Amino acid sequence: MTDLVIVGAGCAGLTAAIYAARAGKSVLVLEAGGVGGQIASSPRVENYPGIASISGLEFADRLCAQALALGAELEPVRAAGLLPGSPMTVLTDDGPREGRSVVLAVGTKHRALGLPREQALAGRGVGYCAVCDGAFYKGRDAAVVGGGSAALQSAEYLAGLCRTVTLIHRRAEFRGEAALAARVAALPNVRLALETVVEALEGADELGAVRLRNTRTGGRTRLEVPALFIAAGQTPDTAAFADAVRLDPDGYLLASEDCATSVPGVFAAGDCRSKQIRQLTTAAADGAVAALAACAWADRA
């Protein structure tokens, strides 16, 4: 029997492990992939308080080492479901794991375009978070692909940093907030490429250009740009828990400010939680809050 079973070894999950272990609880972290989550693939992290610059991989390694040094255990298994009760049972591909409380910190996955070389160029000109990586292209050209509010916000943010920003959207109108779309369209260094899709990415070691196709005319163009930010949305990795815990319409875990879900004793932390801001700092904050709430529940269980 473990006091806390934490599903996910990203920033939220490992922060929860650190707080719970420091509180004297037994902690088991389940992670089928690499530790660190999405941040591990970022070449540089420069927006975490107290750390001026660090690679995402080093940040993830340090976080994991800290949790393990405090006594948390890490198992490389995939969580496949949850059976609420006393104790809680997390189903995995290597048998059940029982805990007095559970923290779900399964994160999200960026919705990719599915283009050849997209994965190879990730972190090398192809990015999914303008706020995280936009500063690396200050004074240079950038492009954003997407039509929702996230894409519009990314374009607006980059317009304050970059020489030019090309906003690429496959439809004639944006799906995001109308006032935001109007504000972005009025920016002097933003160019709109509507009814346009990205067909291919060019570049050996780094992105050099993108090939575009107009969906109305069929015309093809080539845009030389060192940075393409893909804002096609995110997918929360919560499907395995949909039968046990309440989700919002987009699949995110519904949780209150203390990170408590609809199931007593089960807490949600990080990007998989329904909320407005998803950053490294908010993931760490969620991990701390969820861990302390889970520790209190474990004491009563």
CORMO-V169524 format. One record per residue. RES is the residue in one small letter. SS is DSSP state (hx for helix, st for strand, lp for the rest). OMEGA is omega in radians with two decimals (NA if undefined). NEAR is the number of other C-alpha atoms within 12 Angstrom. Layout:
res:RES ss:SS omega:OMEGA near:NEAR
res:RES ss:SS omega:OMEGA near:NEAR
This chain:
res:m ss:lp omega:3.13 near:21
res:t ss:st omega:3.11 near:32
res:d ss:st omega:-3.13 near:39
res:l ss:st omega:2.92 near:49
res:v ss:st omega:-3.12 near:52
res:i ss:st omega:3.14 near:58
res:v ss:st omega:-3.14 near:56
res:g ss:lp omega:-3.12 near:46
res:a ss:lp omega:2.98 near:51
res:g ss:st omega:-3.11 near:48
res:c ss:hx omega:-3.12 near:48
res:a ss:hx omega:-3.10 near:51
res:g ss:hx omega:-3.13 near:52
res:l ss:hx omega:3.04 near:55
res:t ss:hx omega:3.08 near:46
res:a ss:hx omega:3.12 near:52
res:a ss:hx omega:3.14 near:54
res:i ss:hx omega:-3.11 near:41
res:y ss:hx omega:-3.13 near:36
res:a ss:hx omega:3.14 near:43
res:a ss:hx omega:3.10 near:33
res:r ss:hx omega:3.09 near:23
res:a ss:lp omega:3.08 near:25
res:g ss:lp omega:-3.13 near:22
res:k ss:lp omega:2.99 near:32
res:s ss:lp omega:-2.99 near:36
res:v ss:st omega:3.04 near:44
res:l ss:st omega:3.12 near:40
res:v ss:st omega:3.13 near:47
res:l ss:st omega:-3.13 near:40
res:e ss:lp omega:-3.12 near:32
res:a ss:lp omega:-3.13 near:23
res:g ss:lp omega:3.12 near:22
res:g ss:lp omega:3.13 near:24
res:v ss:lp omega:3.08 near:39
res:g ss:st omega:-3.10 near:38
res:g ss:hx omega:-3.06 near:38
res:q ss:hx omega:-3.07 near:38
res:i ss:hx omega:-3.10 near:44
res:a ss:hx omega:-3.12 near:29
res:s ss:hx omega:3.14 near:32
res:s ss:lp omega:-3.11 near:34
res:p ss:lp omega:3.13 near:26
res:r ss:lp omega:3.04 near:27
res:v ss:st omega:-3.09 near:33
res:e ss:lp omega:-3.10 near:24
res:n ss:lp omega:3.08 near:23
res:y ss:st omega:-3.06 near:23
res:p ss:lp omega:3.07 near:13
res:g ss:lp omega:3.11 near:10
res:i ss:st omega:-3.05 near:15
res:a ss:lp omega:-3.12 near:12
res:s ss:lp omega:3.13 near:19
res:i ss:st omega:3.06 near:23
res:s ss:lp omega:3.12 near:24
res:g ss:hx omega:-3.13 near:31
res:l ss:hx omega:3.12 near:26
res:e ss:hx omega:3.10 near:22
res:f ss:hx omega:-3.14 near:32
res:a ss:hx omega:-3.14 near:34
res:d ss:hx omega:3.13 near:25
res:r ss:hx omega:-3.13 near:23
res:l ss:hx omega:-3.14 near:32
res:c ss:hx omega:-3.14 near:35
res:a ss:hx omega:3.13 near:23
res:q ss:hx omega:3.14 near:23
res:a ss:hx omega:-3.12 near:35
res:l ss:hx omega:3.14 near:28
res:a ss:hx omega:3.13 near:18
res:l ss:lp omega:3.07 near:26
res:g ss:lp omega:3.08 near:24
res:a ss:lp omega:3.09 near:36
res:e ss:st omega:-3.14 near:31
res:l ss:st omega:3.10 near:31
res:e ss:st omega:3.14 near:27
res:p ss:lp omega:3.13 near:20
res:v ss:lp omega:-3.12 near:25
res:r ss:lp omega:3.06 near:29
res:a ss:st omega:-3.05 near:36
res:a ss:st omega:-3.14 near:29
res:g ss:st omega:-3.10 near:28
res:l ss:st omega:3.05 near:36
res:l ss:st omega:3.14 near:30
res:p ss:lp omega:3.11 near:27
res:g ss:lp omega:3.11 near:19
res:s ss:lp omega:0.14 near:23
res:p ss:lp omega:2.99 near:27
res:m ss:st omega:3.11 near:34
res:t ss:st omega:3.03 near:33
res:v ss:st omega:3.12 near:40
res:l ss:st omega:3.12 near:26
res:t ss:st omega:3.10 near:25
res:d ss:lp omega:3.09 near:18
res:d ss:lp omega:3.13 near:15
res:g ss:lp omega:-3.09 near:16
res:p ss:lp omega:3.01 near:23
res:r ss:st omega:-3.07 near:35
res:e ss:st omega:3.11 near:30
res:g ss:st omega:3.08 near:37
res:r ss:st omega:3.06 near:36
res:s ss:st omega:-3.08 near:48
res:v ss:st omega:3.00 near:60
res:v ss:st omega:3.10 near:60
res:l ss:st omega:-3.13 near:59
res:a ss:lp omega:-2.96 near:49
res:v ss:lp omega:3.04 near:47
res:g ss:lp omega:3.13 near:43
res:t ss:st omega:3.04 near:33
res:k ss:st omega:3.06 near:22
res:h ss:st omega:3.09 near:26
res:r ss:lp omega:-3.09 near:23
res:a ss:lp omega:3.08 near:24
res:l ss:lp omega:-3.14 near:27
res:g ss:lp omega:-3.12 near:16
res:l ss:lp omega:3.00 near:21
res:p ss:lp omega:3.10 near:17
res:r ss:lp omega:3.13 near:24
res:e ss:lp omega:-3.14 near:31
res:q ss:lp omega:-3.13 near:24
res:a ss:lp omega:-3.10 near:21
res:l ss:lp omega:3.09 near:31
res:a ss:st omega:-3.07 near:33
res:g ss:lp omega:3.14 near:36
res:r ss:lp omega:-3.11 near:30
res:g ss:lp omega:3.05 near:41
res:v ss:st omega:-3.11 near:43
res:g ss:st omega:-3.12 near:42
res:y ss:lp omega:-3.13 near:39
res:c ss:lp omega:-3.12 near:41
res:a ss:hx omega:3.13 near:39
res:v ss:hx omega:-3.12 near:31
res:c ss:hx omega:-2.92 near:31
res:d ss:hx omega:-3.07 near:36
res:g ss:hx omega:-3.09 near:40
res:a ss:hx omega:3.13 near:26
res:f ss:hx omega:-3.08 near:28
res:y ss:hx omega:3.13 near:31
res:k ss:lp omega:-3.14 near:22
res:g ss:lp omega:3.14 near:19
res:r ss:lp omega:-3.14 near:25
res:d ss:st omega:3.11 near:35
res:a ss:st omega:3.08 near:46
res:a ss:st omega:3.10 near:50
res:v ss:st omega:3.07 near:51
res:v ss:st omega:-3.13 near:47
res:g ss:lp omega:-3.09 near:42
res:g ss:lp omega:3.13 near:36
res:g ss:lp omega:-3.12 near:29
res:s ss:hx omega:3.13 near:27
res:a ss:hx omega:3.12 near:33
res:a ss:hx omega:3.12 near:39
res:l ss:hx omega:3.11 near:44
res:q ss:hx omega:3.11 near:31
res:s ss:hx omega:3.14 near:44
res:a ss:hx omega:3.14 near:48
res:e ss:hx omega:3.13 near:35
res:y ss:hx omega:-3.11 near:34
res:l ss:hx omega:-3.14 near:39
res:a ss:hx omega:3.10 near:36
res:g ss:lp omega:-3.11 near:27
res:l ss:lp omega:-2.94 near:25
res:c ss:lp omega:3.11 near:31
res:r ss:lp omega:3.07 near:26
res:t ss:st omega:3.08 near:31
res:v ss:st omega:3.06 near:43
res:t ss:st omega:-3.13 near:43
res:l ss:st omega:-3.02 near:48
res:i ss:st omega:3.13 near:42
res:h ss:st omega:-3.04 near:36
res:r ss:lp omega:3.14 near:27
res:r ss:lp omega:-3.13 near:22
res:a ss:lp omega:3.14 near:18
res:e ss:lp omega:3.13 near:23
res:f ss:lp omega:3.09 near:29
res:r ss:lp omega:-3.09 near:20
res:g ss:lp omega:-3.10 near:25
res:e ss:lp omega:-3.04 near:18
res:a ss:hx omega:-3.13 near:16
res:a ss:hx omega:3.12 near:15
res:l ss:hx omega:3.12 near:24
res:a ss:hx omega:3.13 near:29
res:a ss:hx omega:-3.14 near:19
res:r ss:hx omega:3.13 near:20
res:v ss:hx omega:-3.13 near:32
res:a ss:hx omega:-3.11 near:26
res:a ss:lp omega:-3.12 near:17
res:l ss:lp omega:-3.02 near:24
res:p ss:lp omega:-3.11 near:18
res:n ss:lp omega:3.08 near:26
res:v ss:st omega:3.08 near:32
res:r ss:st omega:-3.14 near:27
res:l ss:st omega:3.05 near:33
res:a ss:st omega:-3.09 near:32
res:l ss:st omega:-3.08 near:27
res:e ss:lp omega:-3.04 near:26
res:t ss:st omega:3.10 near:32
res:v ss:st omega:3.05 near:36
res:v ss:st omega:-3.12 near:38
res:e ss:st omega:-3.07 near:28
res:a ss:st omega:3.09 near:26
res:l ss:st omega:3.12 near:35
res:e ss:st omega:3.10 near:30
res:g ss:lp omega:3.14 near:24
res:a ss:lp omega:3.13 near:14
res:d ss:lp omega:3.11 near:18
res:e ss:lp omega:3.13 near:24
res:l ss:lp omega:3.11 near:32
res:g ss:lp omega:-3.12 near:25
res:a ss:st omega:3.03 near:27
res:v ss:st omega:3.09 near:38
res:r ss:st omega:-3.03 near:26
res:l ss:st omega:3.05 near:31
res:r ss:st omega:3.07 near:24
res:n ss:st omega:-3.04 near:23
res:t ss:lp omega:3.13 near:21
res:r ss:lp omega:-3.08 near:15
res:t ss:lp omega:-3.07 near:13
res:g ss:lp omega:-3.13 near:13
res:g ss:lp omega:-3.11 near:15
res:r ss:st omega:3.12 near:20
res:t ss:st omega:3.11 near:20
res:r ss:st omega:-3.11 near:20
res:l ss:st omega:3.08 near:32
res:e ss:st omega:-3.08 near:24
res:v ss:lp omega:-3.12 near:29
res:p ss:lp omega:-3.08 near:36
res:a ss:lp omega:3.04 near:45
res:l ss:st omega:3.11 near:49
res:f ss:st omega:-3.09 near:49
res:i ss:st omega:-3.13 near:42
res:a ss:lp omega:-3.12 near:35
res:a ss:lp omega:3.10 near:32
res:g ss:lp omega:3.11 near:25
res:q ss:st omega:3.11 near:28
res:t ss:st omega:3.11 near:24
res:p ss:st omega:-3.08 near:34
res:d ss:lp omega:-2.99 near:32
res:t ss:lp omega:-3.02 near:37
res:a ss:hx omega:-3.09 near:26
res:a ss:hx omega:-3.05 near:27
res:f ss:hx omega:-3.05 near:37
res:a ss:lp omega:-3.12 near:26
res:d ss:lp omega:-3.05 near:18
res:a ss:lp omega:-3.00 near:27
res:v ss:lp omega:-3.13 near:32
res:r ss:lp omega:3.10 near:28
res:l ss:st omega:3.02 near:27
res:d ss:lp omega:-3.08 near:20
res:p ss:lp omega:-3.14 near:12
res:d ss:lp omega:3.08 near:21
res:g ss:lp omega:3.12 near:26
res:y ss:lp omega:-3.13 near:35
res:l ss:st omega:3.08 near:42
res:l ss:lp omega:-3.11 near:34
res:a ss:lp omega:-3.14 near:32
res:s ss:lp omega:-3.09 near:23
res:e ss:lp omega:3.06 near:20
res:d ss:lp omega:3.08 near:28
res:c ss:lp omega:3.11 near:39
res:a ss:st omega:3.11 near:34
res:t ss:lp omega:3.12 near:35
res:s ss:lp omega:3.14 near:23
res:v ss:lp omega:3.11 near:31
res:p ss:lp omega:-3.14 near:32
res:g ss:lp omega:3.11 near:42
res:v ss:st omega:-3.05 near:47
res:f ss:st omega:-3.12 near:50
res:a ss:st omega:-3.12 near:53
res:a ss:lp omega:3.05 near:57
res:g ss:lp omega:-3.01 near:51
res:d ss:lp omega:-3.13 near:45
res:c ss:lp omega:-3.13 near:48
res:r ss:st omega:3.11 near:44
res:s ss:lp omega:-3.11 near:32
res:k ss:lp omega:-3.06 near:26
res:q ss:lp omega:-3.02 near:13
res:i ss:lp omega:3.10 near:17
res:r ss:lp omega:3.14 near:29
res:q ss:lp omega:3.13 near:30
res:l ss:hx omega:-3.12 near:37
res:t ss:hx omega:3.13 near:26
res:t ss:hx omega:3.06 near:26
res:a ss:hx omega:3.11 near:41
res:a ss:hx omega:3.12 near:33
res:a ss:hx omega:3.10 near:30
res:d ss:hx omega:-3.12 near:45
res:g ss:hx omega:3.12 near:47
res:a ss:hx omega:-3.12 near:36
res:v ss:hx omega:-3.12 near:33
res:a ss:hx omega:-3.12 near:47
res:a ss:hx omega:-3.12 near:48
res:l ss:hx omega:3.08 near:36
res:a ss:hx omega:3.13 near:34
res:a ss:hx omega:3.09 near:46
res:c ss:hx omega:3.12 near:39
res:a ss:hx omega:3.10 near:27
res:w ss:hx omega:-3.13 near:30
res:a ss:hx omega:3.12 near:34
res:d ss:hx omega:-3.12 near:21
res:r ss:hx omega:-3.03 near:15
res:a ss:lp omega:NA near:21
